[in-house]
Amino acid sequence: MKKNYFYSILLMVFFCSLSIYAQENKPQTNLNAPSVIEGLNLYPNPVSNGRVSISTKNDGEKEIIIFDLLGKKVLQTLLNTRELNISNLSPGVYIIKINEQNATATRKLIVR
């Protein structure tokens, strides 16, 4: 009977130390790292001609997602140039989310 308690306690100590070791070695994320897009310009805003220019310091490939005010995704595309065609959007207020490399920016977009 004493052997069973000994092995049970030994297993508990082993699993607890393994759990503590795993928590200590878990990679820590840096929550203070800046994730804004440098040099972001979104113009014209409000948009009246159906085209909006999006430029950044890097001018890399950008993922563009546009939401209406209810949160419904109305447009998603990859943009290699500076000009985005939004002529199919109805006049109104939208939220545009721009992802470039590891950075993200969100802006209000008004279409007239």
N, CA, C and O atoms as a GROMACS GRO file, in nm:
protein
  448
    1MET      N    1   0.081  -0.119   0.000
    1MET     CA    2   0.000   0.000   0.000
    1MET      C    3   0.086   0.126   0.000
    1MET      O    4   0.054   0.224  -0.067
    2LYS      N    5   0.198   0.123   0.078
    2LYS     CA    6   0.286   0.239   0.083
    2LYS      C    7   0.353   0.262  -0.051
    2LYS      O    8   0.381   0.376  -0.087
    3LYS      N    9   0.378   0.155  -0.126
    3LYS     CA   10   0.441   0.170  -0.257
    3LYS      C   11   0.349   0.245  -0.352
    3LYS      O   12   0.395   0.328  -0.431
    4ASN      N   13   0.218   0.217  -0.345
    4ASN     CA   14   0.123   0.285  -0.433
    4ASN      C   15   0.121   0.435  -0.407
    4ASN      O   16   0.119   0.514  -0.501
    5TYR      N   17   0.121   0.476  -0.279
    5TYR     CA   18   0.124   0.618  -0.246
    5TYR      C   19   0.253   0.683  -0.294
    5TYR      O   20   0.254   0.795  -0.346
    6PHE      N   21   0.362   0.610  -0.274
    6PHE     CA   22   0.491   0.663  -0.316
    6PHE      C   23   0.492   0.689  -0.466
    6PHE      O   24   0.534   0.796  -0.510
    7TYR      N   25   0.448   0.593  -0.545
    7TYR     CA   26   0.447   0.609  -0.691
    7TYR      C   27   0.346   0.716  -0.735
    7TYR      O   28   0.371   0.790  -0.830
    8SER      N   29   0.233   0.724  -0.666
    8SER     CA   30   0.134   0.827  -0.699
    8SER      C   31   0.191   0.966  -0.673
    8SER      O   32   0.176   1.056  -0.756
    9ILE      N   33   0.256   0.984  -0.560
    9ILE     CA   34   0.316   1.114  -0.528
    9ILE      C   35   0.430   1.145  -0.624
    9ILE      O   36   0.444   1.260  -0.667
   10LEU      N   37   0.509   1.046  -0.658
   10LEU     CA   38   0.618   1.066  -0.752
   10LEU      C   39   0.566   1.110  -0.889
   10LEU      O   40   0.623   1.200  -0.951
   11LEU      N   41   0.458   1.048  -0.936
   11LEU     CA   42   0.398   1.087  -1.064
   11LEU      C   43   0.341   1.228  -1.057
   11LEU      O   44   0.356   1.305  -1.153
   12MET      N   45   0.276   1.264  -0.948
   12MET     CA   46   0.220   1.399  -0.933
   12MET      C   47   0.331   1.504  -0.937
   12MET      O   48   0.316   1.607  -1.002
   13VAL      N   49   0.440   1.479  -0.868
   13VAL     CA   50   0.552   1.573  -0.868
   13VAL      C   51   0.610   1.586  -1.008
   13VAL      O   52   0.643   1.696  -1.052
   14PHE      N   53   0.623   1.474  -1.077
   14PHE     CA   54   0.676   1.476  -1.213
   14PHE      C   55   0.588   1.559  -1.305
   14PHE      O   56   0.638   1.643  -1.380
   15PHE      N   57   0.456   1.536  -1.302
   15PHE     CA   58   0.365   1.609  -1.390
   15PHE      C   59   0.358   1.757  -1.355
   15PHE      O   60   0.348   1.841  -1.445
   16CYS      N   61   0.364   1.791  -1.228
   16CYS     CA   62   0.363   1.931  -1.187
   16CYS      C   63   0.489   2.002  -1.235
   16CYS      O   64   0.483   2.114  -1.285
   17SER      N   65   0.603   1.937  -1.219
   17SER     CA   66   0.728   2.000  -1.264
   17SER      C   67   0.730   2.012  -1.416
   17SER      O   68   0.784   2.109  -1.469
   18LEU      N   69   0.674   1.916  -1.486
   18LEU     CA   70   0.666   1.922  -1.632
   18LEU      C   71   0.577   2.038  -1.675
   18LEU      O   72   0.608   2.109  -1.771
   19SER      N   73   0.466   2.058  -1.606
   19SER     CA   74   0.374   2.167  -1.637
   19SER      C   75   0.440   2.302  -1.612
   19SER      O   76   0.427   2.393  -1.694
   20ILE      N   77   0.510   2.317  -1.502
   20ILE     CA   78   0.580   2.442  -1.470
   20ILE      C   79   0.688   2.470  -1.573
   20ILE      O   80   0.705   2.583  -1.617
   21TYR      N   81   0.762   2.367  -1.612
   21TYR     CA   82   0.867   2.382  -1.712
   21TYR      C   83   0.807   2.427  -1.846
   21TYR      O   84   0.864   2.514  -1.912
   22ALA      N   85   0.695   2.372  -1.885
   22ALA     CA   86   0.630   2.408  -2.011
   22ALA      C   87   0.583   2.552  -2.009
   22ALA      O   88   0.594   2.622  -2.110
   23GLN      N   89   0.530   2.600  -1.894
   23GLN     CA   90   0.484   2.738  -1.885
   23GLN      C   91   0.600   2.835  -1.889
   23GLN      O   92   0.588   2.943  -1.947
   24GLU      N   93   0.712   2.801  -1.829
   24GLU     CA   94   0.828   2.889  -1.829
   24GLU      C   95   0.888   2.902  -1.968
   24GLU      O   96   0.941   3.007  -2.003
   25ASN      N   97   0.881   2.797  -2.048
   25ASN     CA   98   0.943   2.798  -2.180
   25ASN      C   99   0.846   2.836  -2.292
   25ASN      O  100   0.880   2.827  -2.409
   26LYS      N  101   0.725   2.876  -2.256
   26LYS     CA  102   0.628   2.919  -2.356
   26LYS      C  103   0.677   3.049  -2.417
   26LYS      O  104   0.716   3.140  -2.344
   27PRO      N  105   0.674   3.060  -2.551
   27PRO     CA  106   0.720   3.186  -2.611
   27PRO      C  107   0.629   3.302  -2.573
   27PRO      O  108   0.507   3.291  -2.578
   28GLN      N  109   0.691   3.411  -2.535
   28GLN     CA  110   0.616   3.530  -2.495
   28GLN      C  111   0.595   3.619  -2.616
   28GLN      O  112   0.689   3.647  -2.691
   29THR      N  113   0.473   3.665  -2.635
   29THR     CA  114   0.445   3.757  -2.744
   29THR      C  115   0.469   3.898  -2.695
   29THR      O  116   0.439   3.932  -2.580
   30ASN      N  117   0.522   3.980  -2.782
   30ASN     CA  118   0.548   4.119  -2.748
   30ASN      C  119   0.426   4.201  -2.784
   30ASN      O  120   0.405   4.234  -2.901
   31LEU      N  121   0.347   4.234  -2.684
   31LEU     CA  122   0.224   4.309  -2.707
   31LEU      C  123   0.250   4.456  -2.735
   31LEU      O  124   0.161   4.526  -2.782
   32ASN      N  125   0.369   4.504  -2.706
   32ASN     CA  126   0.401   4.644  -2.727
   32ASN      C  127   0.462   4.671  -2.864
   32ASN      O  128   0.496   4.785  -2.894
   33ALA      N  129   0.476   4.568  -2.946
   33ALA     CA  130   0.536   4.587  -3.078
   33ALA      C  131   0.442   4.668  -3.166
   33ALA      O  132   0.323   4.640  -3.173
   34PRO      N  133   0.497   4.769  -3.234
   34PRO     CA  134   0.411   4.849  -3.320
   34PRO      C  135   0.366   4.768  -3.441
   34PRO      O  136   0.445   4.699  -3.504
   35SER      N  137   0.238   4.778  -3.472
   35SER     CA  138   0.184   4.703  -3.585
   35SER      C  139   0.107   4.796  -3.678
   35SER      O  140   0.013   4.753  -3.746
   36VAL      N  141   0.146   4.922  -3.680
   36VAL     CA  142   0.082   5.018  -3.770
   36VAL      C  143   0.159   5.024  -3.901
   36VAL      O  144   0.279   4.996  -3.905
   37ILE      N  145   0.091   5.061  -4.005
   37ILE     CA  146   0.154   5.072  -4.136
   37ILE      C  147   0.219   5.210  -4.147
   37ILE      O  148   0.152   5.312  -4.133
   38GLU      N  149   0.349   5.212  -4.172
   38GLU     CA  150   0.421   5.339  -4.180
   38GLU      C  151   0.388   5.412  -4.310
   38GLU      O  152   0.384   5.351  -4.417
   39GLY      N  153   0.364   5.540  -4.298
   39GLY     CA  154   0.342   5.625  -4.415
   39GLY      C  155   0.214   5.598  -4.491
   39GLY      O  156   0.208   5.619  -4.612
   40LEU      N  157   0.111   5.551  -4.422
   40LEU     CA  158  -0.015   5.518  -4.490
   40LEU      C  159  -0.089   5.645  -4.531
   40LEU      O  160  -0.112   5.734  -4.449
   41ASN      N  161  -0.124   5.652  -4.658
   41ASN     CA  162  -0.206   5.761  -4.712
   41ASN      C  163  -0.323   5.699  -4.786
   41ASN      O  164  -0.306   5.612  -4.871
   42LEU      N  165  -0.442   5.745  -4.752
   42LEU     CA  166  -0.566   5.697  -4.814
   42LEU      C  167  -0.638   5.820  -4.866
   42LEU      O  168  -0.689   5.901  -4.787
   43TYR      N  169  -0.644   5.836  -4.999
   43TYR     CA  170  -0.704   5.957  -5.055
   43TYR      C  171  -0.765   5.927  -5.190
   43TYR      O  172  -0.722   5.829  -5.252
   44PRO      N  173  -0.860   5.999  -5.241
   44PRO     CA  174  -0.936   6.101  -5.168
   44PRO      C  175  -1.035   6.034  -5.075
   44PRO      O  176  -1.080   5.922  -5.100
   45ASN      N  177  -1.067   6.101  -4.970
   45ASN     CA  178  -1.166   6.052  -4.876
   45ASN      C  179  -1.244   6.172  -4.825
   45ASN      O  180  -1.189   6.247  -4.745
   46PRO      N  181  -1.365   6.193  -4.866
   46PRO     CA  182  -1.460   6.103  -4.932
   46PRO      C  183  -1.428   6.080  -5.080
   46PRO      O  184  -1.370   6.164  -5.149
   47VAL      N  185  -1.468   5.961  -5.126
   47VAL     CA  186  -1.444   5.917  -5.263
   47VAL      C  187  -1.567   5.950  -5.346
   47VAL      O  188  -1.679   5.917  -5.308
   48SER      N  189  -1.545   6.014  -5.461
   48SER     CA  190  -1.659   6.045  -5.547
   48SER      C  191  -1.641   5.990  -5.688
   48SER      O  192  -1.738   5.984  -5.764
   49ASN      N  193  -1.520   5.950  -5.724
   49ASN     CA  194  -1.494   5.901  -5.861
   49ASN      C  195  -1.484   5.749  -5.871
   49ASN      O  196  -1.455   5.698  -5.979
   50GLY      N  197  -1.506   5.676  -5.764
   50GLY     CA  198  -1.501   5.530  -5.767
   50GLY      C  199  -1.363   5.470  -5.755
   50GLY      O  200  -1.348   5.348  -5.766
   51ARG      N  201  -1.263   5.552  -5.732
   51ARG     CA  202  -1.126   5.504  -5.715
   51ARG      C  203  -1.062   5.571  -5.595
   51ARG      O  204  -1.077   5.691  -5.574
   52VAL      N  205  -0.991   5.491  -5.517
   52VAL     CA  206  -0.920   5.543  -5.401
   52VAL      C  207  -0.774   5.500  -5.410
   52VAL      O  208  -0.744   5.387  -5.448
   53SER      N  209  -0.684   5.591  -5.376
   53SER     CA  210  -0.541   5.562  -5.378
   53SER      C  211  -0.494   5.527  -5.238
   53SER      O  212  -0.527   5.596  -5.141
   54ILE      N  213  -0.418   5.420  -5.228
   54ILE     CA  214  -0.363   5.375  -5.101
   54ILE      C  215  -0.213   5.360  -5.119
   54ILE      O  216  -0.167   5.276  -5.196
   55SER      N  217  -0.137   5.442  -5.049
   55SER     CA  218   0.008   5.434  -5.058
   55SER      C  219   0.067   5.419  -4.918
   55SER      O  220   0.012   5.468  -4.820
   56THR      N  221   0.179   5.351  -4.912
   56THR     CA  222   0.251   5.331  -4.787
   56THR      C  223   0.399   5.354  -4.810
   56THR      O  224   0.443   5.371  -4.924
   57LYS      N  225   0.474   5.355  -4.704
   57LYS     CA  226   0.619   5.374  -4.715
   57LYS      C  227   0.682   5.259  -4.794
   57LYS      O  228   0.770   5.282  -4.876
   58ASN      N  229   0.638   5.135  -4.769
   58ASN     CA  230   0.696   5.018  -4.836
   58ASN      C  231   0.636   4.993  -4.973
   58ASN      O  232   0.703   4.937  -5.060
   59ASP      N  233   0.512   5.033  -4.995
   59ASP     CA  234   0.437   5.007  -5.118
   59ASP      C  235   0.444   4.860  -5.159
   59ASP      O  236   0.461   4.828  -5.277
   60GLY      N  237   0.430   4.772  -5.062
   60GLY     CA  238   0.425   4.628  -5.089
   60GLY      C  239   0.284   4.583  -5.121
   60GLY      O  240   0.192   4.664  -5.129
   61GLU      N  241   0.268   4.452  -5.138
   61GLU     CA  242   0.135   4.397  -5.163
   61GLU      C  243   0.050   4.413  -5.038
   61GLU      O  244   0.093   4.385  -4.926
   62LYS      N  245  -0.073   4.459  -5.059
   62LYS     CA  246  -0.163   4.485  -4.948
   62LYS      C  247  -0.290   4.402  -4.963
   62LYS      O  248  -0.341   4.384  -5.074
   63GLU      N  249  -0.339   4.352  -4.851
   63GLU     CA  250  -0.470   4.288  -4.850
   63GLU      C  251  -0.568   4.394  -4.802
   63GLU      O  252  -0.551   4.455  -4.697
   64ILE      N  253  -0.673   4.415  -4.882
   64ILE     CA  254  -0.773   4.517  -4.852
   64ILE      C  255  -0.904   4.447  -4.822
   64ILE      O  256  -0.951   4.365  -4.901
   65ILE      N  257  -0.964   4.480  -4.709
   65ILE     CA  258  -1.095   4.428  -4.673
   65ILE      C  259  -1.181   4.549  -4.637
   65ILE      O  260  -1.142   4.632  -4.555
   66ILE      N  261  -1.299   4.558  -4.700
   66ILE     CA  262  -1.391   4.668  -4.672
   66ILE      C  263  -1.518   4.611  -4.612
   66ILE      O  264  -1.578   4.517  -4.664
   67PHE      N  265  -1.559   4.671  -4.500
   67PHE     CA  266  -1.680   4.632  -4.428
   67PHE      C  267  -1.780   4.746  -4.430
   67PHE      O  268  -1.741   4.863  -4.432
   68ASP      N  269  -1.910   4.712  -4.431
   68ASP     CA  270  -2.010   4.816  -4.410
   68ASP      C  271  -2.022   4.841  -4.260
   68ASP      O  272  -1.955   4.775  -4.180
   69LEU      N  273  -2.107   4.934  -4.220
   69LEU     CA  274  -2.116   4.969  -4.078
   69LEU      C  275  -2.179   4.860  -3.993
   69LEU      O  276  -2.170   4.865  -3.871
   70LEU      N  277  -2.244   4.763  -4.056
   70LEU     CA  278  -2.300   4.650  -3.981
   70LEU      C  279  -2.199   4.538  -3.963
   70LEU      O  280  -2.228   4.437  -3.898
   71GLY      N  281  -2.079   4.555  -4.020
   71GLY     CA  282  -1.974   4.455  -4.006
   71GLY      C  283  -1.972   4.351  -4.116
   71GLY      O  284  -1.895   4.255  -4.108
   72LYS      N  285  -2.055   4.367  -4.218
   72LYS     CA  286  -2.059   4.272  -4.328
   72LYS      C  287  -1.947   4.304  -4.427
   72LYS      O  288  -1.929   4.419  -4.468
   73LYS      N  289  -1.872   4.201  -4.464
   73LYS     CA  290  -1.763   4.218  -4.558
   73LYS      C  291  -1.822   4.242  -4.698
   73LYS      O  292  -1.897   4.158  -4.748
   74VAL      N  293  -1.789   4.355  -4.759
   74VAL     CA  294  -1.843   4.387  -4.890
   74VAL      C  295  -1.738   4.378  -5.000
   74VAL      O  296  -1.773   4.370  -5.118
   75LEU      N  297  -1.609   4.379  -4.964
   75LEU     CA  298  -1.502   4.369  -5.064
   75LEU      C  299  -1.376   4.315  -4.997
   75LEU      O  300  -1.341   4.357  -4.887
   76GLN      N  301  -1.310   4.223  -5.065
   76GLN     CA  302  -1.180   4.172  -5.019
   76GLN      C  303  -1.095   4.148  -5.142
   76GLN      O  304  -1.137   4.079  -5.235
   77THR      N  305  -0.975   4.204  -5.141
   77THR     CA  306  -0.888   4.190  -5.256
   77THR      C  307  -0.742   4.209  -5.216
   77THR      O  308  -0.712   4.262  -5.108
   78LEU      N  309  -0.652   4.164  -5.303
   78LEU     CA  310  -0.509   4.191  -5.288
   78LEU      C  311  -0.476   4.305  -5.383
   78LEU      O  312  -0.519   4.305  -5.498
   79LEU      N  313  -0.399   4.400  -5.335
   79LEU     CA  314  -0.368   4.520  -5.412
   79LEU      C  315  -0.217   4.529  -5.432
   79LEU      O  316  -0.141   4.539  -5.336
   80ASN      N  317  -0.174   4.525  -5.559
   80ASN     CA  318  -0.032   4.538  -5.592
   80ASN      C  319   0.002   4.680  -5.635
   80ASN      O  320   0.119   4.720  -5.631
   81THR      N  321  -0.098   4.755  -5.677
   81THR     CA  322  -0.077   4.893  -5.720
   81THR      C  323  -0.128   4.986  -5.612
   81THR      O  324  -0.165   4.941  -5.503
   82ARG      N  325  -0.131   5.115  -5.642
   82ARG     CA  326  -0.178   5.212  -5.544
   82ARG      C  327  -0.327   5.239  -5.556
   82ARG      O  328  -0.387   5.293  -5.462
   83GLU      N  329  -0.389   5.204  -5.666
   83GLU     CA  330  -0.526   5.244  -5.692
   83GLU      C  331  -0.623   5.127  -5.674
   83GLU      O  332  -0.600   5.018  -5.727
   84LEU      N  333  -0.730   5.152  -5.599
   84LEU     CA  334  -0.832   5.051  -5.572
   84LEU      C  335  -0.964   5.097  -5.633
   84LEU      O  336  -1.008   5.209  -5.610
   85ASN      N  337  -1.025   5.010  -5.712
   85ASN     CA  338  -1.153   5.040  -5.776
   85ASN      C  339  -1.266   5.002  -5.681
   85ASN      O  340  -1.283   4.884  -5.647
   86ILE      N  341  -1.342   5.100  -5.638
   86ILE     CA  342  -1.455   5.076  -5.548
   86ILE      C  343  -1.585   5.127  -5.610
   86ILE      O  344  -1.679   5.162  -5.539
   87SER      N  345  -1.590   5.131  -5.743
   87SER     CA  346  -1.707   5.186  -5.811
   87SER      C  347  -1.832   5.102  -5.789
   87SER      O  348  -1.943   5.152  -5.808
   88ASN      N  349  -1.817   4.976  -5.749
   88ASN     CA  350  -1.934   4.891  -5.725
   88ASN      C  351  -1.993   4.910  -5.585
   88ASN      O  352  -2.096   4.849  -5.553
   89LEU      N  353  -1.931   4.993  -5.500
   89LEU     CA  354  -1.984   5.019  -5.367
   89LEU      C  355  -2.090   5.129  -5.372
   89LEU      O  356  -2.073   5.229  -5.442
   90SER      N  357  -2.197   5.109  -5.299
   90SER     CA  358  -2.302   5.210  -5.288
   90SER      C  359  -2.253   5.326  -5.203
   90SER      O  360  -2.166   5.307  -5.117
   91PRO      N  361  -2.307   5.445  -5.225
   91PRO     CA  362  -2.267   5.557  -5.139
   91PRO      C  363  -2.297   5.526  -4.992
   91PRO      O  364  -2.401   5.469  -4.959
   92GLY      N  365  -2.204   5.563  -4.906
   92GLY     CA  366  -2.220   5.538  -4.764
   92GLY      C  367  -2.087   5.542  -4.692
   92GLY      O  368  -1.985   5.583  -4.747
   93VAL      N  369  -2.090   5.499  -4.567
   93VAL     CA  370  -1.971   5.497  -4.482
   93VAL      C  371  -1.928   5.352  -4.465
   93VAL      O  372  -2.009   5.264  -4.438
   94TYR      N  373  -1.798   5.329  -4.482
   94TYR     CA  374  -1.741   5.194  -4.474
   94TYR      C  375  -1.618   5.196  -4.383
   94TYR      O  376  -1.563   5.302  -4.353
   95ILE      N  377  -1.577   5.079  -4.341
   95ILE     CA  378  -1.453   5.060  -4.267
   95ILE      C  379  -1.359   4.983  -4.358
   95ILE      O  380  -1.394   4.876  -4.408
   96ILE      N  381  -1.239   5.038  -4.381
   96ILE     CA  382  -1.141   4.972  -4.466
   96ILE      C  383  -1.026   4.922  -4.378
   96ILE      O  384  -0.970   4.998  -4.299
   97LYS      N  385  -0.993   4.795  -4.393
   97LYS     CA  386  -0.884   4.734  -4.318
   97LYS      C  387  -0.774   4.701  -4.417
   97LYS      O  388  -0.798   4.634  -4.518
   98ILE      N  389  -0.654   4.748  -4.390
   98ILE     CA  390  -0.540   4.730  -4.479
   98ILE      C  391  -0.435   4.649  -4.406
   98ILE      O  392  -0.391   4.687  -4.298
   99ASN      N  393  -0.394   4.536  -4.465
   99ASN     CA  394  -0.288   4.451  -4.410
   99ASN      C  395  -0.170   4.455  -4.505
   99ASN      O  396  -0.185   4.426  -4.624
  100GLU      N  397  -0.054   4.491  -4.454
  100GLU     CA  398   0.069   4.491  -4.534
  100GLU      C  399   0.179   4.428  -4.451
  100GLU      O  400   0.215   4.479  -4.345
  101GLN      N  401   0.232   4.317  -4.499
  101GLN     CA  402   0.331   4.239  -4.426
  101GLN      C  403   0.275   4.204  -4.289
  101GLN      O  404   0.172   4.137  -4.282
  102ASN      N  405   0.337   4.247  -4.179
  102ASN     CA  406   0.287   4.214  -4.045
  102ASN      C  407   0.215   4.332  -3.981
  102ASN      O  408   0.189   4.330  -3.861
  103ALA      N  409   0.182   4.434  -4.059
  103ALA     CA  410   0.120   4.553  -4.004
  103ALA      C  411  -0.024   4.565  -4.054
  103ALA      O  412  -0.058   4.520  -4.163
  104THR      N  413  -0.108   4.627  -3.970
  104THR     CA  414  -0.250   4.643  -4.002
  104THR      C  415  -0.293   4.785  -3.968
  104THR      O  416  -0.247   4.844  -3.870
  105ALA      N  417  -0.382   4.839  -4.052
  105ALA     CA  418  -0.442   4.970  -4.025
  105ALA      C  419  -0.589   4.964  -4.060
  105ALA      O  420  -0.629   4.893  -4.152
  106THR      N  421  -0.669   5.038  -3.986
  106THR     CA  422  -0.812   5.046  -4.010
  106THR      C  423  -0.850   5.193  -4.020
  106THR      O  424  -0.809   5.274  -3.937
  107ARG      N  425  -0.928   5.226  -4.124
  107ARG     CA  426  -0.970   5.365  -4.145
  107ARG      C  427  -1.118   5.368  -4.183
  107ARG      O  428  -1.176   5.267  -4.224
  108LYS      N  429  -1.176   5.485  -4.168
  108LYS     CA  430  -1.312   5.510  -4.214
  108LYS      C  431  -1.304   5.556  -4.360
  108LYS      O  432  -1.219   5.638  -4.395
  109LEU      N  433  -1.392   5.503  -4.444
  109LEU     CA  434  -1.395   5.537  -4.586
  109LEU      C  435  -1.535   5.584  -4.620
  109LEU      O  436  -1.633   5.514  -4.594
  110ILE      N  437  -1.546   5.702  -4.678
  110ILE     CA  438  -1.675   5.757  -4.717
  110ILE      C  439  -1.685   5.755  -4.869
  110ILE      O  440  -1.597   5.806  -4.939
  111VAL      N  441  -1.792   5.695  -4.919
  111VAL     CA  442  -1.817   5.688  -5.063
  111VAL      C  443  -1.938   5.774  -5.092
  111VAL      O  444  -2.043   5.758  -5.030
  112ARG      N  445  -1.922   5.867  -5.190
  112ARG     CA  446  -2.033   5.954  -5.229
  112ARG      C  447  -2.089   5.914  -5.364
  112ARG      O  448  -2.183   5.977  -5.412
   0.00000   0.00000   0.00000
